[in-house]
Amino acid sequence: MYIYQEARQMVPHPVLTEVRQIAANQVLLVYDQRADFGSATRISNYWIRSNKGAGGAASLGMGEALTAANAIRPEAAMITAADNTNTRFVITFRERAMTGVTHIVLPCFVSVEGMTGYGGANWGPFSRNVFIGM
């Protein structure tokens, strides 16, 4: 346990640990450490893949590269803090997530609290960042 905590503290950015659909048009995101509020609540720092392509909550299909053009748009969704921990955030979409469709949440550029400028992905091999639309 101690070794895991020590290794986790060396990661210079928050890592998405869990994604859960909490309503037809809402998804809860949980990070492993406190995130910079500004970068965590910038909706254009998020992509959602779907095995049915863009539509509903998804901004792109499975085979597409992440680009600024296919990030989630402010007119399609917004992200807010779920509480005051800066580790839990809720994305609310204008449209429902497609029922029975696999969705993968892919955040990027979210910095750790007190820092800015992180330029990479915020998920890892142990991220539970997949949900099936309900």
Backbone torsions as a table, in degrees:
resi	resn	phi	psi	omega
1	MET	NA	-46.9	-178.9
2	TYR	-60.7	-42.3	179.8
3	ILE	-62.5	-42.4	178.7
4	TYR	-60.9	-45.5	-179.5
5	GLN	-63.1	-40.9	179.6
6	GLU	-63.7	-45.1	179.3
7	ALA	-64.6	-40.6	-179.0
8	ARG	-63.0	-37.7	-178.8
9	GLN	-66.9	-20.8	-179.9
10	MET	-79.2	-15.0	-179.7
11	VAL	-71.5	123.9	-173.5
12	PRO	-84.7	17.3	-179.2
13	HIS	-156.1	155.4	176.4
14	PRO	-69.4	143.3	178.2
15	VAL	-115.2	131.7	177.1
16	LEU	-66.3	123.5	-179.0
17	THR	-104.8	-29.2	-176.1
18	GLU	-151.3	143.2	173.3
19	VAL	-130.2	134.2	179.5
20	ARG	-143.1	129.7	175.2
21	GLN	-76.3	124.1	-176.3
22	ILE	-110.5	-10.2	174.8
23	ALA	-158.3	169.3	-177.8
24	ALA	-57.4	-29.3	-178.7
25	ASN	-122.8	21.8	-179.6
26	GLN	-135.6	142.0	178.3
27	VAL	-131.0	131.5	176.0
28	LEU	-92.4	132.5	176.9
29	LEU	-114.8	137.5	178.2
30	VAL	-125.9	125.5	176.4
31	TYR	-100.7	158.7	-178.0
32	ASP	-79.9	-12.9	177.8
33	GLN	-151.8	167.2	-176.1
34	ARG	-63.0	131.5	-178.1
35	ALA	-101.7	153.8	170.7
36	ASP	-62.3	123.2	-174.0
37	PHE	-59.6	-43.1	-177.6
38	GLY	-62.4	-46.6	-178.9
39	SER	-75.3	-31.3	179.6
40	ALA	-71.5	-26.7	-178.3
41	THR	-104.4	14.9	173.8
42	ARG	-91.4	105.9	-173.1
43	ILE	-60.7	-27.0	179.3
44	SER	-72.5	-1.4	173.9
45	ASN	-91.3	11.5	-176.1
46	TYR	-129.5	143.5	173.7
47	TRP	-129.9	148.4	172.9
48	ILE	-131.6	117.3	176.2
49	ARG	-85.0	152.6	175.0
50	SER	-141.5	148.5	177.5
51	ASN	-76.8	0.2	175.3
52	LYS	-112.3	6.9	-179.4
53	GLY	86.4	-174.4	-178.7
54	ALA	-65.5	145.2	179.1
55	GLY	140.4	153.2	-174.4
56	GLY	63.2	-124.2	179.2
57	ALA	-84.7	-14.3	-174.6
58	ALA	-83.5	140.6	178.1
59	SER	-103.3	-10.8	178.7
60	LEU	-161.4	167.8	179.3
61	GLY	-90.8	179.6	-174.8
62	MET	-66.7	-36.0	-174.1
63	GLY	-91.8	-1.0	-174.7
64	GLU	-87.0	146.2	175.4
65	ALA	-77.0	150.4	175.9
66	LEU	-75.3	125.2	177.1
67	THR	-136.4	165.3	176.3
68	ALA	-59.9	-31.8	-177.6
69	ALA	-70.2	-25.9	-179.1
70	ASN	-112.9	18.0	170.4
71	ALA	-70.7	162.8	176.7
72	ILE	-65.2	132.9	-177.8
73	ARG	-91.9	148.7	178.1
74	PRO	-58.8	-28.1	178.0
75	GLU	-77.7	-12.2	-179.3
76	ALA	-98.3	-25.5	-175.7
77	ALA	-165.5	166.8	172.0
78	MET	-139.8	157.7	179.5
79	ILE	-126.6	135.9	-179.1
80	THR	-134.6	162.0	175.3
81	ALA	-70.6	139.0	177.3
82	ALA	-83.6	-24.1	179.3
83	ASP	-159.5	-165.9	-177.2
84	ASN	-97.6	18.6	-177.7
85	THR	-86.5	-16.4	-173.2
86	ASN	59.6	23.6	173.6
87	THR	-118.8	-14.1	-175.8
88	ARG	-124.6	126.4	-177.1
89	PHE	-135.4	152.4	179.7
90	VAL	-121.4	126.1	171.4
91	ILE	-94.6	127.2	175.9
92	THR	-112.7	122.2	-177.4
93	PHE	-98.3	151.6	173.2
94	ARG	-69.4	-33.6	179.8
95	GLU	-109.4	158.1	176.5
96	ARG	-73.4	152.6	170.1
97	ALA	-69.4	140.6	-178.9
98	MET	-65.9	127.0	-178.3
99	THR	-62.7	134.2	177.0
100	GLY	75.7	4.5	-177.9
101	VAL	-100.2	138.3	177.2
102	THR	-76.6	130.8	178.4
103	HIS	-123.4	139.4	176.9
104	ILE	-123.6	120.5	-179.5
105	VAL	-88.3	126.9	-176.4
106	LEU	-127.7	92.8	176.4
107	PRO	-85.9	146.8	175.0
108	CYS	-139.0	157.9	171.3
109	PHE	68.5	19.3	177.5
110	VAL	-91.1	117.2	-177.8
111	SER	-87.1	161.4	174.5
112	VAL	-73.8	151.7	-178.8
113	GLU	-54.2	136.4	179.6
114	GLY	87.7	-2.3	-179.4
115	MET	-130.8	165.0	175.6
116	THR	-141.1	167.2	171.2
117	GLY	89.8	7.9	177.5
118	TYR	-63.6	134.8	-172.7
119	GLY	-118.0	22.0	-176.9
120	GLY	-127.1	-163.1	-179.0
121	ALA	-81.3	152.2	179.1
122	ASN	-115.1	32.1	173.5
123	TRP	-132.9	161.8	-178.7
124	GLY	-143.5	-174.3	-175.8
125	PRO	-64.7	-20.8	-179.5
126	PHE	-105.1	7.4	177.2
127	SER	-69.0	131.5	173.4
128	ARG	-97.6	76.7	-171.7
129	ASN	-108.2	23.7	-179.6
130	VAL	-114.9	138.8	170.8
131	PHE	-139.9	153.4	176.2
132	ILE	-102.9	124.3	-178.3
133	GLY	-55.2	133.1	179.8
134	MET	-106.6	NA	NA
